Structures are given as C-alpha cells and as structure tokens.
Amino acid sequence: SLKLDVAAIRNQFPALDQTIQGKPLVYLDNAATTQKPECVIEAVSAFYRHDNANIHRGVHTLSARATDQYEAAREQVRQSLNASATEEIVFVRGTTEAINLVASSFGQTLKAGDEIIISALEHHANIVPWQLLKQRISITLKIIPVTPEGELDLGALPALITERSRLIAVNHVSNALGTINPVAQIAAIAKAHGVPILIDGAQGLPHGPVDVRAIDCDFYTLSGHKTFAPSGVGVLYARRPWLDELPPYQGGGDMIETVSFEAVRYAPPPAKFEAGTPNIEGAIGLNAALQWHAALDWPAIKAHEAALLAHATTALEAIAGLRIVGTAKNKVPVLSFIIEGAHPHDIGMLLDAQGIAVRTGQHCAMPVLQFLGAPQGTVRASFAFYNTLDEVDALVRAVHRAQHMLS
Ligand code: PMP
C-alpha cells in the first residue's frame, strides 16, 4: 500500500467542498457524524427515483426490488462484520436502539441482583439503558474504572466478575477520547468467566474493518451515520443462539408468523426483532457505504490516521495552557482538549467563525470527563481519513487565534 490519495477521497464527498463564513470548511466533527460519499447519496437517490416500495409484503415488482435491495444490505453487513449468517444481522436505528433492544429483550431474562458490567468510559447510550433496567428490576451496575490516561483499567475487571454477572458491555472506541479498547482481550476475559459480551461499535468501523468472530463477542452494534452511511439506520449483530432465545423487542407487522387475538407466533430472526417498516433507503445507503469502505486501502488509511493523530497531538500540546484529555497509547485521531481560562463552548464558536467544525461539551460521556477533570466538557476535534495534515495546521492556527481573542 502506497500513500493514501486523500485528494481523490475528498473528491467523493461533495459536502467537504464548501466555505463557511468565507473560509474553507474544515470538518472535524466526524465522531458525531461523518459526511457521505457520492456513491451513498446516489444509492439513496436511485432507490427513491426507481424502486421505492415497502418491503416483504408486496407481490409487485417494485416491492420485490426493494426487498432484494434491503436483504442485499443485510448480506453486505454480514460480510463487513464477518458474521457467520445473515440472520445474525438485525437492522435498527443505530447504536442507541441496538443497546436498548438488548437491555429490553435480554433484560427480560434477568432477575433482581443480577449484575451488568460496563465501564467508566461509556457513551450515555451504554449507560442509561442499563440504569433504566436497574430502576425496573433492581439489577446491579458495576463499572470498570479508567486510568488518568483514559484507558480501561482491565486489571480491575476479573474482581468485578461474580456468579451473578450476566453481561459485560463496553465500547470498541471511545467517542469522547478516541481510546481504542482491546475488545478481543476483554471478550477473552468474559469468555473465561462464562459471561457474554456486548461491544458498542459505534466508533469502531469508521476507523477500520471489524471482525466480530475474531473479537469473539456475543453482540456488536453499529451506527450507519458514523460510517459514511445515512442516519437512522444501524445494526445489532447477535450470535444466532441469542436471537432464537431472546424475546422480541417491539411488536407489530413483519415480525410475526401468525396472529390471532389469543396467540402470536413470532417470525424467526432477524424478522422477529424488526417490527414495522424499517429505514429501507437507509439500509440501501449503508450497503453502498460498506461496499465502498471494504474497497479502501486500509493499511494506507491507518498510516494516514496515525499521522493526523501524531501531528495534531504534537501541535496542540505546544499551545500554552492547552491540555489534551485522553492520552491512551492506542487511539483513533480524536483530540479532546481544554484550554485554561476558556470555556469549550466559546472556543467552539470562535473556531466555527474560522470555518472549523468541532464539537464542544460532554460528548454524551459525562462520567469520564468528570473523572478526567473536565467538568465543563472539552473541545473535540475528531478526524476521518478524508481530513488532511493542512487541516490540522488550520485547526492549530484557529485555536491560537481563539485563545488570543478570549484572553
Ligand atoms: N456509542 C458511542 C461510542 C457513540 O459514539 C455514539 C454516538 N455518539 C453512540 C453510542 C450512540 O450512537 P447513535 O446516536 O448513532 O445511536
């Protein structure tokens, strides 16, 4: 693999080519959502122009075409995650719905006093569904601690596992700090203790291929919009035995075999977990995004992302009064930082005035930011591989200027 042709990649993203307040857009909010390549925009548009119909129900040609495309998307997700069967791929709205599905459905198999283990590094999407379950049936939540660098303290994990442990649920990559967690290692610990494991993969696939069988996890979640696909579509991967065993999440059309007022027979998975009309065009866009993603030169991308991270880290650290929050050894190019005497929100506004899109605040991960001494949150610059080293320099110049204006 040679050097990544970033210009050629950028050319495929129409939204990147614009000015904001007279300055070229520097889009550094990729952990919130990524921009979409032409092939995704085109796939969604082509569906609406030619094939739009509801799926699984119609005998007519358009419905058959829509169904075929929807199911082709499921097969592409299977390939992209290296799952063993398409039945293991459940389409949902995104990671939030995927985890709520597990908390609700798997939650029905739990009793008061059963234990769920999460970590201090989680997004609220992997905290609040478990707290709701705790309020409903008095499960116990246990928390894997984080180190001051923002890494999981895995040495503390075995002692948290007891005979009441029912699930370990952790993220693959932290959206707030960029930490890449050793999920295969955590899954191995879980397996050694006979505890199933869920991986919140919202930030995983955007930065490289994922293999759920190599990780050896029971559940894995995706959000399409963070992986160059439309919003409102995501995936819950679950090992087949779970999908057979677990009760349905929502009831409605398309998830049943037979219905009378006395009894219901559910359809087999994945239909059992997909009540109602799904985000058909979203799944079709996801298919396009994942095919495109699979064809990328990943060794070259990883080298480029490492260069973005290294350059941004060095240049930001050189700014007086700036502290990078989250300095894990293994990171994706996410730079979360605070500046002495400046509120993250004010920095964010001053960066936007210079064309630079970042996110400010708590990044839906309040516990870890509190713990790491950033109670007002951080400024987060999150890079994708379509970002350039010049954009790192633009960020650094703009932060200097913002800092100067606020002092
Ligand atoms: N987990 C992580 C690690 C995330 O980054 C996000 C999105 N910020 C979510 C869960 C929730 O994803 P969504 O909003 O797409 O449901």
Boltz pocket constraint, residues with backbone or C-beta under 6 A from the ligand:
constraints:
  - pocket:
      binder: B
      contacts: [[A, 31], [A, 32], [A, 93], [A, 94], [A, 95], [A, 96], [A, 97], [A, 123], [A, 125], [A, 126], [A, 171], [A, 173], [A, 174], [A, 175], [A, 200], [A, 202], [A, 203], [A, 223], [A, 363], [A, 364]]
      max_distance: 6.0
